[in-house]
């Protein structure tokens, strides 16, 4: 749904500016997920299901706490559990709430060919408008975090909306509202960065010398950020990419490649037109027909 | 097969090849229009020709597959006459004479000239590249079997092959308009002896001087 209270910064497959005069005076928003405070209760998953009225298929246990096993069109957030043995030989249970990172430079939006199927609001939230989605899956190809999922039922793409419908009326996202330990907080991006800095300082004083904020610069920063105990090794957290960015192949395909290819096609056609104007057609005349008749009569 | 009113015409393309060619041509146009709709936002309006965005996404791969299958038959028939020979390389080196209609200075040409042969192999390469990369990109059935890196490479390759193919076909269409009589040859099947003598002299002699002067079945 196009929510008028949230103005549009970017719109997929659109080459002219979208309505974006109103910008939040307090800057963009962000959700901060503090993995060091997470107890893995999955209340956030439940709250997401409830608010968005989603009920995924009941799966089977595969020997981990991950349930469901992966993100899907009906599971927009999933807690991923990693058992990590640190260099001291102690076990650390690293739990990461996975879902859309709401990139400042969204690969899904860059790749999307359908006008208005993906928008980025001026508050930073990246939202899918399924009524414009054509189901091609280019967003999946473009995403550096493997987040969008195409529904088998309607062939539309789905992912976390950062509860754009709640945020537009001044509420926090459902997962934030429900988190019992305060591991998920929501506010302006600036406030969240400040809050994270305090958390990182605290963690460092407790011996996590590599604690830090995950707000990857490769995608222009994200509007969902993590506090990690091991910010130097984000891949420990169920393969959270260390340096995510839009793939150069996607950049070429959906960036400079588009105008260059159209220009090339137009120039090829123009070259033909001007050849016609300057040189003209190659025609067969009466003399050629006579020469052919003579040639034909010659014994071979 | 020859036209009763124009007994002196030479059959260049029999009905079977013409049907095959125009099937490929029709599906090429549909594939190009639906593909361009998904390639550049400025051309998304082309998706309306196919019943909207989702229908364009659904139809495009099937259109491409039909084009590919039809092209396989066409390429099979034409393969033999498109092998490059020494005189073809000489012909290509004289490109200036080619584009300026100074055909009398060029080496003799058989059934196809070097430009046509080059186009033929560009088409074969592009069609193969398009079908292979297209399968990887086909989200509804096949993408789940490939890692995202392969899908990204395939998406870029698909656009590149399509770009080269579209440019090649524009050259092909213009060349057919430029060399007068070519469109008639593919539309109605026949050329005049003068046309064959001027543009494809070796083929003209092969056809008219053969002991059995019936035209080839293709």
Interface residues (C-beta under 8 A of the other chain):
Chain A: X13 X14 X15 X113 X114 X115 X132 X134 X135 X136 X137 X138 X140 X141 X146 X150 X155 X247 X249 X250 X252 X253 X257 X258 X259 X261 X262 X264 X265 X268 X269 X272 X275 X276 X279 X280 X281 X282 X283 X284 X285 X286 X288 X289 X290 X291 X292 X293 X295 X296 X298 X300
Chain B: X37 X38 X39 X40 X41 X42 X43 X44 X47 X52 X53 X54 X56 X57 X99 X100 X101 X103 X137 X139 X140 X143 X148 X149 X151 X152 X153 X155 X156 X159 X160 X163 X166 X167 X170 X171 X173 X174 X177 X178 X179 X180 X181 X192 X193 X194 X195 X196 X197 X198 X199 X201 X204 X205 X208 X209 X210
